[in-house]
Each structure stands twice: as structure tokens, then as C-alpha cells.
Amino acid sequence: MDAVKRVGEVGQGICGGDGAGAEGCYRASMDDGWRVCIAFGVLPRSLHSLRRALISALGSRLGDQVAVSSSRWGTQIFVYAPSAGLADEAAQVAREVLARHDVGAPVRTEFWSVREQEWRDAADEPSADPVAERQALHEARQERERQASVTSGRPAWEVRAELPSHDDVVRLAGHLAAQGWRVRPHRRHLLVGADCEDDAKSLARELSGDGGADAGTAFRVRRVDIYPSWTDGGTTFAGGLP
């Protein structure tokens, strides 16, 4: 999620779960994909104390998930949540707090659309699932990377393994080449090409956990945009990308 956008929307907030925290302290997770929005019009100065009371009351029920944004167009109080279920619970709490203070204001549940890069009203898209949306976008990106790697003949990602000795490099290179990975050994490290991010990270996890590499081996995964050295000759073990 766009953390800059999220932070930029927050003008004031509260800390702690007792409702007495200082304004200007906001700690809600930037990964929260849901939020409840309580929208007010422009509040006259005489009602500013009511706004503070509402924020304090919400904070006492919901901890540090509450933030408020004020502008010349009005005031909005946000309650962030990591799931649709928790957002629904927060919306219910918000309605109870408003009713207790005899305040009328619309309460809506919103989700962060990764595809559109904006907050969307969940009522307009009741089947919205930001987690599933993010996963679908991730899988689509992996497929594009795989296709680009196959078309170009160059890996989109690589795993760099730092090994204790050259013998360890040769041993691991042979082990991976036999499995079909494209490897490029060096004196004390090994580069392994992967078609996509998931393949690279999966390989690093497997080597870290299955004993395929020495306990002192360090792995680093990175994206490769242009890497002609994978196809310009040099010492490369036989074997294609998985």
C-alpha cells in the first residue's frame, strides 16, 4: 500500500488505548487494507471539543487505530483495520459512540484497492477482498516475469549464495545444475538465475532449510533488469531455469 498517501491523509491522531493520548501520534499499520470513515462537514469552532471527545471515546475502545484528518472541506475520522471482519466491528463501535454522544454522521467502510491505488467504498463492491486482489496481482506479475525470462533467455531474478569456500561453490553449483537451475559459479559465491521473484525466494528458502547448503552460507535475492552476462559466455553449468 502507498504508505506516503496513507500518512499524508492523517492530520492528527491519538496514542494508547485509554483515549487520553496526545494528538499527532498515529501508529496504525500501513499494511491495514480496511478502514472505517466517519465523515463530518465543516465543524464550527464550538464543536471542536465534541470532535476531541469523539476521538478520545473511539480511542478508548479501539486503541491506536484511530486517526483524524481535517481540512476546509470537513473533518474525517478514520479507524484502520487489517480485515473486513475487524472493520465491521470498528464500524459498529463507531456507531455506538456517535449515538452515545447524540451525533449524526455517515459511517462507511472502505478498502484499499491495490489495482486502483485508492480507497474504495466497500458498499459499492460488497465482494471486495483486498488480500485476494493483492494475491491476484502478485501472481500476474510472476507470470509476466516468467514469460519475459523465457523470451529474453535471461533470468529476471537471481539468488546470490556466499559460501565458505570454492569447493562449496562447486558442490552447490553441481547440485543445482542437476536440478535444472542455471548457475554461474565464482570463487566464493554462486549466482543462480530464476524466472521470477517467487522462484528465487523459494530456492533461497529451500537451500536455507533442507541442508542443501552449508550452515555458513548467506543468501541474497535481487531483481535483474538487464544481465547480459548470463548469455555472453563464461563458465556456466548446464541446465535451464525451472
Disulfide bonds with the S-S distance in Angstrom:
Cys15-Cys25 1.95
